[in-house]
């Protein structure tokens, strides 16, 4: 249970206590860190069995009155989503969507940013077509203003979520003519480089499909590509970098004159 360390009242439901002292929260926060570690270590169905034990208190803290409780708990939920296998996650999709849709409107920036990240992972991984379909348009609508925010982490997480939604829904569910320019306009990501994987995975797929909107944005993307393929190398993981390099070579094959204006990209093409 994640209840206060000094709770002794018989009337108290241990594990669902929201108002906690600074010491109590330190204990709870440590317990939540353990949940995250187990999500990363156990993975798949093994972690899903453990998640059943902690689901209720984590969801309760995600609805807490204190912003630090909500922010931390929603971040934990994101790691739980990442740690579960697809089949197990699907069983929990309804309860996760319910809390995350509320937190997408949270007044606290960190909580909202964590919720954006978490709901993107949920849409990416869940096989619950009913829940994904029911919430898809609402999530997309909530993301639109977040792409224009000044908060770098929020903007990066929103871009990553949009990328995951395009990868999941494609042109059938996402109005690409409106969404893709908005996505491209916030690139390159400034702070949360982990989200480059879904963002560039999405861009690469759209190019491979010959999607008209992304093709028309090629002049706008080239300077961004030069930045993300340049230093620091940590911007892209190895797999994403390989995909982006192949995409640059593809673009060069179609529009060599455009690419020749960017020495960094020419180095990639010739390398």
For each residue, the residues with C-beta under 8 A, 3 or more apart:
1: 14 15 57
2: 15 28 31 32 54 57 58 61
3: 7 12 13 14 15 16 17
4: 7 14 17 20 21 24 27 28
5: 23 24 27
6: 24
7: 3 4 12 14 17
8: 12
9: 12
10:
11:
12: 3 7 8 9 17
13: 3 16 17
14: 1 3 4 7 17
15: 1 2 3 56 57 60
16: 3 13 56 57 60
17: 3 4 7 12 13 14 20 24
18: 60 61 63 64 65 66 69
19: 65 66
20: 4 17 24 25 28 69
21: 4 24 25
22: 25 26
23: 5 26 27
24: 4 5 6 17 20 21 27 28
25: 20 21 22 28 29 68 69
26: 22 23 29 30
27: 4 5 23 24 30 31
28: 2 4 20 24 25 31 32 61
29: 25 26 32 33 72
30: 26 27 33 34
31: 2 27 28 34 35
32: 2 28 29 35 36 58 61 72 73 76
33: 29 30 36 37
34: 30 31 37 38
35: 31 32 38 39 50 54 58 76 79 80
36: 32 33 39 40 75 76 79
37: 33 34 40 41
38: 34 35 41 42 47 50 83
39: 35 36 42 43 47 51 79 80 82 83 84
40: 36 37 43 79 83
41: 37 38
42: 38 39 46 47 50 83
43: 39 40 46 47 83 85
44: 47 48 83 84 85 88
45: 48 49 85 87 88
46: 42 43 49 50
47: 38 39 42 43 44 50 51 80 83 84
48: 44 45 51 52 84 85 88 89
49: 45 46 52 53
50: 35 38 42 46 47 53 54
51: 39 47 48 54 55 80 83 84 88 92
52: 48 49 55
53: 49 50
54: 2 35 50 51 57 58
55: 51 52 58 59 92 95
56: 15 16 59 60
57: 1 2 15 16 54 60 61
58: 2 32 35 54 55 61 62 73 76 77 80
59: 55 56 62 63 73 77 95 99
60: 15 16 18 56 57 63 64
61: 2 18 28 32 57 58 64 69 70 72 73
62: 58 59 69 70 73 74 77 99 103
63: 18 59 60 70 99 102
64: 18 60 61 69 70 73
65: 18 19 69
66: 18 19 69 70
67: 70 71 106 107 108 110 111
68: 25 71 72
69: 18 20 25 61 62 64 65 66 72 73
70: 61 62 63 64 66 67 73 74 103 106 108 111
71: 67 68 74 75 108 110 111 114
72: 29 32 61 68 69 75 76
73: 32 58 59 61 62 64 69 70 76 77
74: 62 70 71 77 78 99 100 103 111 114 115 118
75: 36 71 72 78 79 114 117 118
76: 32 35 36 58 72 73 79 80
77: 58 59 62 73 74 80 81 96 99 100 118
78: 74 75 81 82 114 117 118 121
79: 35 36 39 40 75 76 82 83
80: 35 39 47 51 58 76 77 83 84
81: 77 78 84 89 96 118 121 122 125
82: 39 78 79 121 125
83: 38 39 40 42 43 44 47 51 79 80
84: 39 44 47 48 51 80 81 88 89 92 125
85: 43 44 45 48 88 89
86: 89 90 125 126 127
87: 45 90 91 127
88: 44 45 48 51 84 85 91 92
89: 48 81 84 85 86 92 93 96 122 125 126 127
90: 86 87 93 126 127 128
91: 87 88
92: 51 55 84 88 89 95 96
93: 89 90 96 97 122 126 128 131 132
94: 97 98 128 131
95: 55 59 92 98 99
96: 77 81 89 92 93 99 100 118 122
97: 93 94 100 101 119 122 131 134 135
98: 94 95 101 102
99: 59 62 63 74 77 95 96 102 103
100: 74 77 96 97 103 104 115 118 119 122
101: 97 98 104 105 119 135 138 139
102: 63 98 99 105 106
103: 62 70 74 99 100 106 111 112 114 115
104: 100 101 112 115 116 119 139 142
105: 101 102 112 142
106: 67 70 102 103 111 112 115
107: 67 112
108: 67 70 71 111 112
109: 112 113 151 154
110: 67 71 113 114
111: 67 70 71 74 103 106 108 114 115
112: 103 104 105 106 107 108 109 115 116 146 154
113: 109 110 116 117 151 153 154 157
114: 71 74 75 78 103 110 111 117 118 157
115: 74 100 103 104 106 111 112 118 119
116: 104 112 113 119 120 143 146 154 157 158 160 161
117: 75 78 113 114 120 121 157 160 161 195
118: 74 75 77 78 81 96 100 114 115 121 122
119: 97 100 101 104 115 116 122 123 135 139 161
120: 116 117 123 124 157 160 161 163 164 165 198
121: 78 81 82 117 118 124 125 164
122: 81 89 93 96 97 100 118 119 125 126
123: 119 120 126 132 135 136 139 161 164 165 168
124: 120 121 164 167 168 198
125: 81 82 84 86 89 121 122
126: 86 89 90 93 122 123 131 132
127: 86 87 89 90
128: 90 93 94 131 132
129: 132 133
130: 133 134
131: 93 94 97 126 128 134 135
132: 93 123 126 128 129 135 136 168
133: 129 130 136
134: 97 130 131
135: 97 101 119 123 131 132 138 139
136: 123 132 133 139 140 165 169 173
137: 140 141
138: 101 135 141 142
139: 101 104 119 123 135 136 142 143 161 165
140: 136 137 143 144 162 165 174 179
141: 137 138 144
142: 104 105 138 139 145 146
143: 116 139 140 146 147 158 161 162 165
144: 140 141 147 148 182
145: 142 148 149
146: 112 116 142 143 149 154 155 157 158
147: 143 144 155 158 159 162 182 183 185 186
148: 144 145 155
149: 145 146 154 155 158
150: 155
151: 109 113 154 155
152: 155 156 190 191 192
153: 113 156 157 191 192
154: 109 112 113 116 146 149 151 157 158
155: 146 147 148 149 150 151 152 158 159 186 189 190
156: 152 153 159 160 186 189 190 191 192 193 195
157: 113 114 116 117 120 146 153 154 160 161 192 195
158: 116 143 146 147 149 154 155 161 162 186
159: 147 155 156 162 163 183 186 187 189 195 199
160: 116 117 120 156 157 163 164 189 192 194 195 196 197 198 199
161: 116 117 119 120 123 139 143 157 158 164 165 198
162: 140 143 147 158 159 165 166 179 182 183 199 202
163: 120 159 160 166 167 183 195 198 199 200 201 202 203
164: 120 121 123 124 160 161 167 168 198 202
165: 120 123 136 139 140 143 161 162 168 169 173 174
166: 162 163 169 170 174 176 179 180 183 202 205 206
167: 124 163 164 170 198 201 202 205
168: 123 124 132 164 165 173
169: 136 165 166 172 173 174
170: 166 167 173 174
171: 174 176 211
172: 169
173: 136 165 168 169 170
174: 140 165 166 169 170 171 179
175: 178 179
176: 166 171 179 180 206 211 213 214
177: 180 181 213
178: 175 181 182
179: 140 162 166 174 175 176 182 183
180: 166 176 177 183 184 206 211 213 214 217
181: 177 178 184 185 213 217
182: 144 147 162 178 179 185 186
183: 147 159 162 163 166 179 180 186 187 199 202
184: 180 181 187 203 214 217 220 221 224
185: 147 181 182 220
186: 147 155 156 158 159 182 183 189
187: 159 183 184 199 221 224 228
188: 224 227 228 235
189: 155 156 159 160 186 192 193 195 196 199 235
190: 152 155 156
191: 152 153 156
192: 152 153 156 157 160 189 195
193: 156 189 196 234 235 236
194: 160 197
195: 117 156 157 159 160 163 189 192 198 199
196: 160 189 193 199 200 228 235 236 237 240
197: 160 194 200 201 237 239 240
198: 120 124 160 161 163 164 167 195 201 202
199: 159 160 162 163 183 187 189 195 196 202 203
200: 163 196 197 203 204 228 236 240 243 244
201: 163 167 197 198 204 205 240 243
202: 162 163 164 166 167 183 198 199 205 206
203: 163 184 199 200 206 207 214 221 247
204: 200 201 207 208 243 244 246 247
205: 166 167 201 202 208 209
206: 166 176 180 202 203 209 211 213 214
207: 203 204 210 211 214 215 247 250 251
208: 204 205
209: 205 206
210: 207 215
211: 171 176 180 206 207 214 215
212: 215 216
213: 176 177 180 181 206 216 217
214: 176 180 184 203 206 207 211 217 218 221
215: 207 210 211 212 218
216: 212 213
217: 180 181 184 213 214 220 221
218: 214 215 221 222 251 255 258
219: 222 258
220: 184 185 217 223 224
221: 184 187 203 214 217 218 224 225
222: 218 219 225 226 251 258 259 261 262 265
223: 220 226 227 262
224: 184 187 188 220 221 227 228
225: 221 222 228 229 244 247 248 262 265
226: 222 223 229 230 262 264 265
227: 188 223 224 230
228: 187 188 196 200 224 225 235 236 244
229: 225 226 236 241 244 245 248 264 265 268
230: 226 227 264
231:
232: 235
233: 236 241
234: 193
235: 188 189 193 196 228 232
236: 193 196 200 228 229 233 240 241 244
237: 196 197 240 241
238: 241 242
239: 197 242 243
240: 196 197 200 201 236 237 243 244
241: 229 233 236 237 238 244 245
242: 238 239 245 246
243: 200 201 204 239 240 246 247
244: 200 204 225 228 229 236 240 241 247 248
245: 229 241 242 248 249 268
246: 204 242 243 249 250
247: 203 204 207 225 243 244 250 251
248: 225 229 244 245 251 252 259 265 268 269
249: 245 246 252 253 268 269
250: 207 246 247 253 254
251: 207 218 222 247 248 254 255 258 259
252: 248 249 255 256 259 265 269
253: 249 250 256
254: 250 251
255: 218 251 252 258 259
256: 252 253 259 260
257: 260 261
258: 218 219 222 251 255 261
259: 222 248 251 252 255 256 262 265 266 269
260: 256 257 266
261: 222 257 258
262: 222 223 225 226 259 265 266
263: 266 267
264: 226 229 230 267 268
265: 222 225 226 229 248 252 259 262 268 269
266: 259 260 262 263 269 270
267: 263 264 270 271
268: 229 245 248 249 264 265 271
269: 248 249 252 259 265 266
270: 266 267
271: 267 268
